[in-house]
């Protein structure tokens, strides 16, 4: 279901991983190999890295050996008042 988040419109539909950004932008990724762990690990924050010809990295600098199949943009964070 799409709705407005700030100035941009977000679509909360999973998209094929082939269409994911490869410019270092972080996104939510679905990794079906990781379904069923005690702590949910099938939804991960990943980004494309040019390391070794190109791999999916998490935001801690680790390369994932389990290939994601789908992705969606990260939502904006909440507004924080100082």
PDB file of N, CA, C and O in Angstrom:
ATOM      1  N   UNK A   1       0.855  -1.171   0.000  1.00  0.00           N
ATOM      2  CA  UNK A   1       0.000   0.000   0.000  1.00  0.00           C
ATOM      3  C   UNK A   1       0.904   1.239   0.000  1.00  0.00           C
ATOM      4  O   UNK A   1       1.671   1.429   0.944  1.00  0.00           O
ATOM      5  N   UNK A   2       0.834   2.069  -1.017  1.00  0.00           N
ATOM      6  CA  UNK A   2       1.666   3.276  -1.046  1.00  0.00           C
ATOM      7  C   UNK A   2       1.065   4.383  -0.189  1.00  0.00           C
ATOM      8  O   UNK A   2      -0.156   4.473  -0.058  1.00  0.00           O
ATOM      9  N   UNK A   3       1.893   5.203   0.379  1.00  0.00           N
ATOM     10  CA  UNK A   3       1.458   6.400   1.087  1.00  0.00           C
ATOM     11  C   UNK A   3       2.590   7.401   1.116  1.00  0.00           C
ATOM     12  O   UNK A   3       3.728   7.074   0.778  1.00  0.00           O
ATOM     13  N   UNK A   4       2.283   8.615   1.517  1.00  0.00           N
ATOM     14  CA  UNK A   4       3.289   9.678   1.525  1.00  0.00           C
ATOM     15  C   UNK A   4       4.145   9.598   2.781  1.00  0.00           C
ATOM     16  O   UNK A   4       3.614   9.500   3.888  1.00  0.00           O
ATOM     17  N   UNK A   5       5.442   9.638   2.623  1.00  0.00           N
ATOM     18  CA  UNK A   5       6.381   9.753   3.728  1.00  0.00           C
ATOM     19  C   UNK A   5       7.253  10.956   3.424  1.00  0.00           C
ATOM     20  O   UNK A   5       8.119  10.896   2.551  1.00  0.00           O
ATOM     21  N   UNK A   6       7.031  12.034   4.130  1.00  0.00           N
ATOM     22  CA  UNK A   6       7.764  13.250   3.826  1.00  0.00           C
ATOM     23  C   UNK A   6       7.398  13.723   2.439  1.00  0.00           C
ATOM     24  O   UNK A   6       6.219  13.762   2.087  1.00  0.00           O
ATOM     25  N   UNK A   7       8.395  14.084   1.643  1.00  0.00           N
ATOM     26  CA  UNK A   7       8.142  14.618   0.308  1.00  0.00           C
ATOM     27  C   UNK A   7       8.123  13.527  -0.758  1.00  0.00           C
ATOM     28  O   UNK A   7       7.855  13.814  -1.925  1.00  0.00           O
ATOM     29  N   UNK A   8       8.402  12.282  -0.376  1.00  0.00           N
ATOM     30  CA  UNK A   8       8.454  11.236  -1.399  1.00  0.00           C
ATOM     31  C   UNK A   8       7.366  10.204  -1.169  1.00  0.00           C
ATOM     32  O   UNK A   8       6.926   9.991  -0.040  1.00  0.00           O
ATOM     33  N   UNK A   9       6.947   9.582  -2.222  1.00  0.00           N
ATOM     34  CA  UNK A   9       5.929   8.538  -2.136  1.00  0.00           C
ATOM     35  C   UNK A   9       6.642   7.195  -2.060  1.00  0.00           C
ATOM     36  O   UNK A   9       7.504   6.899  -2.889  1.00  0.00           O
ATOM     37  N   UNK A  10       6.289   6.389  -1.077  1.00  0.00           N
ATOM     38  CA  UNK A  10       6.912   5.091  -0.889  1.00  0.00           C
ATOM     39  C   UNK A  10       5.934   4.004  -1.297  1.00  0.00           C
ATOM     40  O   UNK A  10       4.739   4.106  -1.018  1.00  0.00           O
ATOM     41  N   UNK A  11       6.418   2.987  -1.938  1.00  0.00           N
ATOM     42  CA  UNK A  11       5.604   1.827  -2.254  1.00  0.00           C
ATOM     43  C   UNK A  11       6.103   0.674  -1.389  1.00  0.00           C
ATOM     44  O   UNK A  11       7.287   0.339  -1.419  1.00  0.00           O
ATOM     45  N   UNK A  12       5.212   0.076  -0.629  1.00  0.00           N
ATOM     46  CA  UNK A  12       5.598  -1.003   0.278  1.00  0.00           C
ATOM     47  C   UNK A  12       5.428  -2.363  -0.377  1.00  0.00           C
ATOM     48  O   UNK A  12       5.038  -3.331   0.275  1.00  0.00           O
ATOM     49  N   UNK A  13       5.719  -2.430  -1.655  1.00  0.00           N
ATOM     50  CA  UNK A  13       5.657  -3.695  -2.380  1.00  0.00           C
ATOM     51  C   UNK A  13       7.069  -4.220  -2.591  1.00  0.00           C
ATOM     52  O   UNK A  13       7.969  -3.468  -2.966  1.00  0.00           O
ATOM     53  N   UNK A  14       7.259  -5.507  -2.351  1.00  0.00           N
ATOM     54  CA  UNK A  14       8.552  -6.126  -2.615  1.00  0.00           C
ATOM     55  C   UNK A  14       8.796  -6.142  -4.118  1.00  0.00           C
ATOM     56  O   UNK A  14       7.888  -6.413  -4.904  1.00  0.00           O
ATOM     57  N   UNK A  15      10.032  -5.847  -4.505  1.00  0.00           N
ATOM     58  CA  UNK A  15      10.426  -5.810  -5.904  1.00  0.00           C
ATOM     59  C   UNK A  15      11.523  -6.847  -6.148  1.00  0.00           C
ATOM     60  O   UNK A  15      12.261  -7.168  -5.217  1.00  0.00           O
ATOM     61  N   UNK A  16      11.655  -7.378  -7.356  1.00  0.00           N
ATOM     62  CA  UNK A  16      12.713  -8.352  -7.640  1.00  0.00           C
ATOM     63  C   UNK A  16      14.092  -7.752  -7.346  1.00  0.00           C
ATOM     64  O   UNK A  16      14.330  -6.574  -7.613  1.00  0.00           O
ATOM     65  N   UNK A  17      14.991  -8.562  -6.799  1.00  0.00           N
ATOM     66  CA  UNK A  17      16.317  -8.073  -6.409  1.00  0.00           C
ATOM     67  C   UNK A  17      17.094  -7.529  -7.613  1.00  0.00           C
ATOM     68  O   UNK A  17      17.982  -6.692  -7.445  1.00  0.00           O
ATOM     69  N   UNK A  18      16.775  -7.985  -8.798  1.00  0.00           N
ATOM     70  CA  UNK A  18      17.468  -7.494 -10.001  1.00  0.00           C
ATOM     71  C   UNK A  18      17.255  -6.001 -10.210  1.00  0.00           C
ATOM     72  O   UNK A  18      18.031  -5.354 -10.913  1.00  0.00           O
ATOM     73  N   UNK A  19      16.206  -5.452  -9.601  1.00  0.00           N
ATOM     74  CA  UNK A  19      15.917  -4.025  -9.766  1.00  0.00           C
ATOM     75  C   UNK A  19      16.438  -3.179  -8.602  1.00  0.00           C
ATOM     76  O   UNK A  19      16.219  -1.968  -8.574  1.00  0.00           O
ATOM     77  N   UNK A  20      17.125  -3.802  -7.643  1.00  0.00           N
ATOM     78  CA  UNK A  20      17.640  -3.075  -6.478  1.00  0.00           C
ATOM     79  C   UNK A  20      18.740  -2.098  -6.891  1.00  0.00           C
ATOM     80  O   UNK A  20      19.460  -2.345  -7.859  1.00  0.00           O
ATOM     81  N   UNK A  21      18.873  -0.981  -6.155  1.00  0.00           N
ATOM     82  CA  UNK A  21      19.923  -0.016  -6.484  1.00  0.00           C
ATOM     83  C   UNK A  21      21.315  -0.615  -6.260  1.00  0.00           C
ATOM     84  O   UNK A  21      21.533  -1.379  -5.320  1.00  0.00           O
ATOM     85  N   UNK A  22      22.233  -0.258  -7.128  1.00  0.00           N
ATOM     86  CA  UNK A  22      23.616  -0.728  -6.993  1.00  0.00           C
ATOM     87  C   UNK A  22      24.562   0.461  -6.874  1.00  0.00           C
ATOM     88  O   UNK A  22      25.671   0.458  -7.409  1.00  0.00           O
ATOM     89  N   UNK A  23      24.083   1.488  -6.147  1.00  0.00           N
ATOM     90  CA  UNK A  23      24.888   2.695  -5.950  1.00  0.00           C
ATOM     91  C   UNK A  23      25.291   2.881  -4.484  1.00  0.00           C
ATOM     92  O   UNK A  23      25.730   3.964  -4.097  1.00  0.00           O
ATOM     93  N   UNK A  24      25.144   1.829  -3.663  1.00  0.00           N
ATOM     94  CA  UNK A  24      25.472   1.911  -2.250  1.00  0.00           C
ATOM     95  C   UNK A  24      24.295   2.267  -1.360  1.00  0.00           C
ATOM     96  O   UNK A  24      24.442   2.318  -0.139  1.00  0.00           O
ATOM     97  N   UNK A  25      23.119   2.516  -1.952  1.00  0.00           N
ATOM     98  CA  UNK A  25      21.922   2.844  -1.183  1.00  0.00           C
ATOM     99  C   UNK A  25      21.466   1.628  -0.378  1.00  0.00           C
ATOM    100  O   UNK A  25      21.343   0.534  -0.929  1.00  0.00           O
ATOM    101  N   UNK A  26      21.215   1.809   0.913  1.00  0.00           N
ATOM    102  CA  UNK A  26      20.726   0.725   1.763  1.00  0.00           C
ATOM    103  C   UNK A  26      19.232   0.506   1.521  1.00  0.00           C
ATOM    104  O   UNK A  26      18.501   1.455   1.235  1.00  0.00           O
ATOM    105  N   UNK A  27      18.782  -0.740   1.635  1.00  0.00           N
ATOM    106  CA  UNK A  27      17.384  -1.093   1.432  1.00  0.00           C
ATOM    107  C   UNK A  27      17.054  -2.332   2.259  1.00  0.00           C
ATOM    108  O   UNK A  27      17.950  -3.036   2.724  1.00  0.00           O
ATOM    109  N   UNK A  28      15.756  -2.590   2.438  1.00  0.00           N
ATOM    110  CA  UNK A  28      15.327  -3.830   3.073  1.00  0.00           C
ATOM    111  C   UNK A  28      15.411  -4.944   2.046  1.00  0.00           C
ATOM    112  O   UNK A  28      14.976  -4.783   0.906  1.00  0.00           O
ATOM    113  N   UNK A  29      15.973  -6.078   2.455  1.00  0.00           N
ATOM    114  CA  UNK A  29      16.110  -7.223   1.556  1.00  0.00           C
ATOM    115  C   UNK A  29      15.458  -8.448   2.177  1.00  0.00           C
ATOM    116  O   UNK A  29      15.542  -8.659   3.386  1.00  0.00           O
ATOM    117  N   UNK A  30      14.807  -9.256   1.343  1.00  0.00           N
ATOM    118  CA  UNK A  30      14.237 -10.523   1.781  1.00  0.00           C
ATOM    119  C   UNK A  30      15.201 -11.630   1.400  1.00  0.00           C
ATOM    120  O   UNK A  30      15.525 -11.807   0.226  1.00  0.00           O
ATOM    121  N   UNK A  31      15.660 -12.378   2.402  1.00  0.00           N
ATOM    122  CA  UNK A  31      16.632 -13.458   2.204  1.00  0.00           C
ATOM    123  C   UNK A  31      15.966 -14.771   2.643  1.00  0.00           C
ATOM    124  O   UNK A  31      16.032 -15.126   3.820  1.00  0.00           O
ATOM    125  N   UNK A  32      15.324 -15.499   1.709  1.00  0.00           N
ATOM    126  CA  UNK A  32      14.539 -16.672   2.089  1.00  0.00           C
ATOM    127  C   UNK A  32      15.345 -17.779   2.753  1.00  0.00           C
ATOM    128  O   UNK A  32      14.785 -18.567   3.515  1.00  0.00           O
ATOM    129  N   UNK A  33      16.642 -17.859   2.484  1.00  0.00           N
ATOM    130  CA  UNK A  33      17.476 -18.886   3.108  1.00  0.00           C
ATOM    131  C   UNK A  33      17.472 -18.758   4.628  1.00  0.00           C
ATOM    132  O   UNK A  33      17.688 -19.743   5.335  1.00  0.00           O
ATOM    133  N   UNK A  34      17.229 -17.556   5.129  1.00  0.00           N
ATOM    134  CA  UNK A  34      17.308 -17.290   6.570  1.00  0.00           C
ATOM    135  C   UNK A  34      15.966 -17.393   7.282  1.00  0.00           C
ATOM    136  O   UNK A  34      15.863 -16.989   8.440  1.00  0.00           O
ATOM    137  N   UNK A  35      14.941 -17.917   6.632  1.00  0.00           N
ATOM    138  CA  UNK A  35      13.636 -18.104   7.273  1.00  0.00           C
ATOM    139  C   UNK A  35      13.754 -19.198   8.325  1.00  0.00           C
ATOM    140  O   UNK A  35      14.390 -20.226   8.094  1.00  0.00           O
ATOM    141  N   UNK A  36      13.137 -18.971   9.480  1.00  0.00           N
ATOM    142  CA  UNK A  36      13.039 -20.016  10.484  1.00  0.00           C
ATOM    143  C   UNK A  36      14.025 -19.927  11.630  1.00  0.00           C
ATOM    144  O   UNK A  36      13.963 -20.744  12.549  1.00  0.00           O
ATOM    145  N   UNK A  37      14.932 -18.963  11.608  1.00  0.00           N
ATOM    146  CA  UNK A  37      15.830 -18.789  12.743  1.00  0.00           C
ATOM    147  C   UNK A  37      15.035 -18.277  13.942  1.00  0.00           C
ATOM    148  O   UNK A  37      13.985 -17.656  13.778  1.00  0.00           O
ATOM    149  N   UNK A  38      15.542 -18.541  15.150  1.00  0.00           N
ATOM    150  CA  UNK A  38      14.853 -18.088  16.358  1.00  0.00           C
ATOM    151  C   UNK A  38      14.660 -16.576  16.321  1.00  0.00           C
ATOM    152  O   UNK A  38      13.553 -16.088  16.547  1.00  0.00           O
ATOM    153  N   UNK A  39      15.720 -15.837  16.041  1.00  0.00           N
ATOM    154  CA  UNK A  39      15.607 -14.391  15.826  1.00  0.00           C
ATOM    155  C   UNK A  39      15.364 -14.192  14.333  1.00  0.00           C
ATOM    156  O   UNK A  39      16.116 -14.708  13.507  1.00  0.00           O
ATOM    157  N   UNK A  40      14.338 -13.461  13.992  1.00  0.00           N
ATOM    158  CA  UNK A  40      13.985 -13.278  12.582  1.00  0.00           C
ATOM    159  C   UNK A  40      15.149 -12.676  11.813  1.00  0.00           C
ATOM    160  O   UNK A  40      15.638 -11.601  12.161  1.00  0.00           O
ATOM    161  N   UNK A  41      15.595 -13.363  10.771  1.00  0.00           N
ATOM    162  CA  UNK A  41      16.734 -12.915   9.981  1.00  0.00           C
ATOM    163  C   UNK A  41      16.462 -12.911   8.485  1.00  0.00           C
ATOM    164  O   UNK A  41      17.379 -12.705   7.690  1.00  0.00           O
ATOM    165  N   UNK A  42      15.212 -13.136   8.094  1.00  0.00           N
ATOM    166  CA  UNK A  42      14.915 -13.174   6.658  1.00  0.00           C
ATOM    167  C   UNK A  42      14.738 -11.782   6.065  1.00  0.00           C
ATOM    168  O   UNK A  42      14.782 -11.628   4.845  1.00  0.00           O
ATOM    169  N   UNK A  43      14.539 -10.769   6.897  1.00  0.00           N
ATOM    170  CA  UNK A  43      14.488  -9.380   6.439  1.00  0.00           C
ATOM    171  C   UNK A  43      15.749  -8.697   6.954  1.00  0.00           C
ATOM    172  O   UNK A  43      15.970  -8.624   8.162  1.00  0.00           O
ATOM    173  N   UNK A  44      16.570  -8.199   6.042  1.00  0.00           N
ATOM    174  CA  UNK A  44      17.853  -7.599   6.405  1.00  0.00           C
ATOM    175  C   UNK A  44      18.030  -6.265   5.702  1.00  0.00           C
ATOM    176  O   UNK A  44      17.429  -6.027   4.655  1.00  0.00           O
ATOM    177  N   UNK A  45      18.850  -5.397   6.271  1.00  0.00           N
ATOM    178  CA  UNK A  45      19.237  -4.155   5.600  1.00  0.00           C
ATOM    179  C   UNK A  45      20.543  -4.446   4.867  1.00  0.00           C
ATOM    180  O   UNK A  45      21.552  -4.792   5.483  1.00  0.00           O
ATOM    181  N   UNK A  46      20.510  -4.303   3.543  1.00  0.00           N
ATOM    182  CA  UNK A  46      21.679  -4.579   2.708  1.00  0.00           C
ATOM    183  C   UNK A  46      21.958  -3.405   1.776  1.00  0.00           C
ATOM    184  O   UNK A  46      21.135  -2.500   1.634  1.00  0.00           O
ATOM    185  N   UNK A  47      23.115  -3.433   1.150  1.00  0.00           N
ATOM    186  CA  UNK A  47      23.459  -2.502   0.072  1.00  0.00           C
ATOM    187  C   UNK A  47      24.448  -3.215  -0.848  1.00  0.00           C
ATOM    188  O   UNK A  47      25.087  -4.189  -0.450  1.00  0.00           O
ATOM    189  N   UNK A  48      24.566  -2.730  -2.062  1.00  0.00           N
ATOM    190  CA  UNK A  48      25.484  -3.307  -3.046  1.00  0.00           C
ATOM    191  C   UNK A  48      26.862  -2.732  -2.829  1.00  0.00           C
ATOM    192  O   UNK A  48      27.031  -1.523  -2.665  1.00  0.00           O
ATOM    193  N   UNK A  49      27.843  -3.608  -2.830  1.00  0.00           N
ATOM    194  CA  UNK A  49      29.239  -3.193  -2.685  1.00  0.00           C
ATOM    195  C   UNK A  49      29.997  -3.640  -3.923  1.00  0.00           C
ATOM    196  O   UNK A  49      29.722  -4.710  -4.466  1.00  0.00           O
ATOM    197  N   UNK A  50      30.926  -2.849  -4.364  1.00  0.00           N
ATOM    198  CA  UNK A  50      31.743  -3.215  -5.513  1.00  0.00           C
ATOM    199  C   UNK A  50      32.861  -4.187  -5.163  1.00  0.00           C
ATOM    200  O   UNK A  50      33.627  -4.585  -6.041  1.00  0.00           O
ATOM    201  N   UNK A  51      32.968  -4.576  -3.893  1.00  0.00           N
ATOM    202  CA  UNK A  51      34.036  -5.458  -3.438  1.00  0.00           C
ATOM    203  C   UNK A  51      34.010  -6.777  -4.192  1.00  0.00           C
ATOM    204  O   UNK A  51      32.952  -7.390  -4.337  1.00  0.00           O
ATOM    205  N   UNK A  52      35.147  -7.209  -4.664  1.00  0.00           N
ATOM    206  CA  UNK A  52      35.273  -8.514  -5.310  1.00  0.00           C
ATOM    207  C   UNK A  52      34.411  -8.693  -6.541  1.00  0.00           C
ATOM    208  O   UNK A  52      34.008  -9.813  -6.852  1.00  0.00           O
ATOM    209  N   UNK A  53      34.121  -7.620  -7.243  1.00  0.00           N
ATOM    210  CA  UNK A  53      33.284  -7.705  -8.426  1.00  0.00           C
ATOM    211  C   UNK A  53      31.820  -7.438  -8.152  1.00  0.00           C
ATOM    212  O   UNK A  53      31.007  -7.407  -9.075  1.00  0.00           O
ATOM    213  N   UNK A  54      31.481  -7.245  -6.893  1.00  0.00           N
ATOM    214  CA  UNK A  54      30.111  -6.904  -6.520  1.00  0.00           C
ATOM    215  C   UNK A  54      29.465  -7.952  -5.634  1.00  0.00           C
ATOM    216  O   UNK A  54      29.324  -9.109  -6.028  1.00  0.00           O
ATOM    217  N   UNK A  55      29.072  -7.542  -4.434  1.00  0.00           N
ATOM    218  CA  UNK A  55      28.398  -8.432  -3.484  1.00  0.00           C
ATOM    219  C   UNK A  55      27.369  -7.633  -2.700  1.00  0.00           C
ATOM    220  O   UNK A  55      27.431  -6.404  -2.656  1.00  0.00           O
ATOM    221  N   UNK A  56      26.415  -8.337  -2.075  1.00  0.00           N
ATOM    222  CA  UNK A  56      25.467  -7.698  -1.167  1.00  0.00           C
ATOM    223  C   UNK A  56      26.118  -7.646   0.204  1.00  0.00           C
ATOM    224  O   UNK A  56      26.539  -8.678   0.727  1.00  0.00           O
ATOM    225  N   UNK A  57      26.208  -6.466   0.791  1.00  0.00           N
ATOM    226  CA  UNK A  57      26.781  -6.263   2.124  1.00  0.00           C
ATOM    227  C   UNK A  57      25.700  -5.812   3.081  1.00  0.00           C
ATOM    228  O   UNK A  57      24.738  -5.152   2.689  1.00  0.00           O
ATOM    229  N   UNK A  58      25.870  -6.181   4.355  1.00  0.00           N
ATOM    230  CA  UNK A  58      25.008  -5.572   5.357  1.00  0.00           C
ATOM    231  C   UNK A  58      25.666  -4.254   5.767  1.00  0.00           C
ATOM    232  O   UNK A  58      26.740  -3.926   5.263  1.00  0.00           O
ATOM    233  N   UNK A  59      25.069  -3.525   6.636  1.00  0.00           N
ATOM    234  CA  UNK A  59      25.610  -2.219   6.998  1.00  0.00           C
ATOM    235  C   UNK A  59      26.699  -2.296   8.057  1.00  0.00           C
ATOM    236  O   UNK A  59      27.124  -1.269   8.585  1.00  0.00           O
ATOM    237  N   UNK A  60      27.162  -3.528   8.378  1.00  0.00           N
ATOM    238  CA  UNK A  60      28.286  -3.714   9.289  1.00  0.00           C
ATOM    239  C   UNK A  60      29.542  -4.115   8.534  1.00  0.00           C
ATOM    240  O   UNK A  60      30.569  -4.406   9.147  1.00  0.00           O
ATOM    241  N   UNK A  61      29.471  -4.132   7.214  1.00  0.00           N
ATOM    242  CA  UNK A  61      30.624  -4.475   6.398  1.00  0.00           C
ATOM    243  C   UNK A  61      30.777  -5.959   6.110  1.00  0.00           C
ATOM    244  O   UNK A  61      31.807  -6.382   5.587  1.00  0.00           O
ATOM    245  N   UNK A  62      29.759  -6.762   6.444  1.00  0.00           N
ATOM    246  CA  UNK A  62      29.819  -8.189   6.166  1.00  0.00           C
ATOM    247  C   UNK A  62      29.141  -8.497   4.840  1.00  0.00           C
ATOM    248  O   UNK A  62      28.086  -7.945   4.528  1.00  0.00           O
ATOM    249  N   UNK A  63      29.753  -9.379   4.065  1.00  0.00           N
ATOM    250  CA  UNK A  63      29.167  -9.816   2.796  1.00  0.00           C
ATOM    251  C   UNK A  63      28.210 -10.957   3.093  1.00  0.00           C
ATOM    252  O   UNK A  63      28.556 -11.867   3.847  1.00  0.00           O
ATOM    253  N   UNK A  64      27.026 -10.930   2.522  1.00  0.00           N
ATOM    254  CA  UNK A  64      26.072 -12.011   2.757  1.00  0.00           C
ATOM    255  C   UNK A  64      26.298 -13.127   1.746  1.00  0.00           C
ATOM    256  O   UNK A  64      26.379 -12.887   0.541  1.00  0.00           O
ATOM    257  N   UNK A  65      26.400 -14.350   2.258  1.00  0.00           N
ATOM    258  CA  UNK A  65      26.539 -15.519   1.388  1.00  0.00           C
ATOM    259  C   UNK A  65      25.167 -16.008   0.930  1.00  0.00           C
ATOM    260  O   UNK A  65      25.061 -16.798  -0.008  1.00  0.00           O
ATOM    261  N   UNK A  66      24.118 -15.528   1.601  1.00  0.00           N
ATOM    262  CA  UNK A  66      22.753 -15.936   1.283  1.00  0.00           C
ATOM    263  C   UNK A  66      22.112 -14.868   0.413  1.00  0.00           C
ATOM    264  O   UNK A  66      21.926 -13.731   0.847  1.00  0.00           O
ATOM    265  N   UNK A  67      21.782 -15.227  -0.785  1.00  0.00           N
ATOM    266  CA  UNK A  67      21.322 -14.242  -1.754  1.00  0.00           C
ATOM    267  C   UNK A  67      19.885 -13.787  -1.502  1.00  0.00           C
ATOM    268  O   UNK A  67      18.985 -14.609  -1.328  1.00  0.00           O
ATOM    269  N   UNK A  68      19.682 -12.471  -1.486  1.00  0.00           N
ATOM    270  CA  UNK A  68      18.326 -11.948  -1.376  1.00  0.00           C
ATOM    271  C   UNK A  68      17.578 -12.156  -2.685  1.00  0.00           C
ATOM    272  O   UNK A  68      18.182 -12.227  -3.755  1.00  0.00           O
ATOM    273  N   UNK A  69      16.254 -12.253  -2.583  1.00  0.00           N
ATOM    274  CA  UNK A  69      15.434 -12.425  -3.786  1.00  0.00           C
ATOM    275  C   UNK A  69      14.585 -11.193  -4.080  1.00  0.00           C
ATOM    276  O   UNK A  69      14.163 -10.990  -5.219  1.00  0.00           O
ATOM    277  N   UNK A  70      14.328 -10.358  -3.052  1.00  0.00           N
ATOM    278  CA  UNK A  70      13.472  -9.187  -3.210  1.00  0.00           C
ATOM    279  C   UNK A  70      13.996  -8.043  -2.353  1.00  0.00           C
ATOM    280  O   UNK A  70      14.796  -8.245  -1.440  1.00  0.00           O
ATOM    281  N   UNK A  71      13.528  -6.832  -2.667  1.00  0.00           N
ATOM    282  CA  UNK A  71      13.956  -5.648  -1.917  1.00  0.00           C
ATOM    283  C   UNK A  71      12.838  -4.621  -1.888  1.00  0.00           C
ATOM    284  O   UNK A  71      11.894  -4.686  -2.675  1.00  0.00           O
ATOM    285  N   UNK A  72      12.958  -3.668  -0.966  1.00  0.00           N
ATOM    286  CA  UNK A  72      12.102  -2.477  -0.939  1.00  0.00           C
ATOM    287  C   UNK A  72      12.874  -1.353  -0.273  1.00  0.00           C
ATOM    288  O   UNK A  72      13.776  -1.616   0.522  1.00  0.00           O
ATOM    289  N   UNK A  73      12.538  -0.102  -0.581  1.00  0.00           N
ATOM    290  CA  UNK A  73      13.261   1.028   0.020  1.00  0.00           C
ATOM    291  C   UNK A  73      13.063   1.065   1.539  1.00  0.00           C
ATOM    292  O   UNK A  73      12.040   0.619   2.057  1.00  0.00           O
ATOM    293  N   UNK A  74      14.047   1.597   2.224  1.00  0.00           N
ATOM    294  CA  UNK A  74      13.908   1.841   3.660  1.00  0.00           C
ATOM    295  C   UNK A  74      12.937   2.992   3.873  1.00  0.00           C
ATOM    296  O   UNK A  74      12.925   3.940   3.088  1.00  0.00           O
ATOM    297  N   UNK A  75      12.122   2.925   4.923  1.00  0.00           N
ATOM    298  CA  UNK A  75      11.254   4.067   5.231  1.00  0.00           C
ATOM    299  C   UNK A  75      12.088   5.192   5.851  1.00  0.00           C
ATOM    300  O   UNK A  75      13.196   4.960   6.334  1.00  0.00           O
ATOM    301  N   UNK A  76      11.552   6.393   5.833  1.00  0.00           N
ATOM    302  CA  UNK A  76      12.184   7.486   6.550  1.00  0.00           C
ATOM    303  C   UNK A  76      12.095   7.220   8.038  1.00  0.00           C
ATOM    304  O   UNK A  76      11.155   6.574   8.501  1.00  0.00           O
ATOM    305  N   UNK A  77      13.058   7.707   8.783  1.00  0.00           N
ATOM    306  CA  UNK A  77      13.017   7.587  10.237  1.00  0.00           C
ATOM    307  C   UNK A  77      11.979   8.549  10.804  1.00  0.00           C
ATOM    308  O   UNK A  77      11.477   9.417  10.090  1.00  0.00           O
ATOM    309  N   UNK A  78      11.656   8.396  12.092  1.00  0.00           N
ATOM    310  CA  UNK A  78      10.684   9.292  12.717  1.00  0.00           C
ATOM    311  C   UNK A  78      11.259  10.693  12.877  1.00  0.00           C
ATOM    312  O   UNK A  78      12.475  10.878  12.936  1.00  0.00           O
ATOM    313  N   UNK A  79      10.379  11.662  12.947  1.00  0.00           N
ATOM    314  CA  UNK A  79      10.808  13.024  13.217  1.00  0.00           C
ATOM    315  C   UNK A  79      11.216  13.121  14.680  1.00  0.00           C
ATOM    316  O   UNK A  79      10.496  12.659  15.565  1.00  0.00           O
ATOM    317  N   UNK A  80      12.360  13.715  14.925  1.00  0.00           N
ATOM    318  CA  UNK A  80      12.847  13.853  16.290  1.00  0.00           C
ATOM    319  C   UNK A  80      12.983  15.337  16.586  1.00  0.00           C
ATOM    320  O   UNK A  80      13.659  16.073  15.868  1.00  0.00           O
ATOM    321  N   UNK A  81      12.334  15.757  17.648  1.00  0.00           N
ATOM    322  CA  UNK A  81      12.405  17.166  18.072  1.00  0.00           C
ATOM    323  C   UNK A  81      13.494  17.282  19.136  1.00  0.00           C
ATOM    324  O   UNK A  81      13.484  16.531  20.111  1.00  0.00           O
ATOM    325  N   UNK A  82      14.438  18.217  18.960  1.00  0.00           N
ATOM    326  CA  UNK A  82      15.510  18.386  19.969  1.00  0.00           C
ATOM    327  C   UNK A  82      14.983  18.911  21.281  1.00  0.00           C
ATOM    328  O   UNK A  82      15.752  19.106  22.223  1.00  0.00           O
TER     329      UNK A  82
END
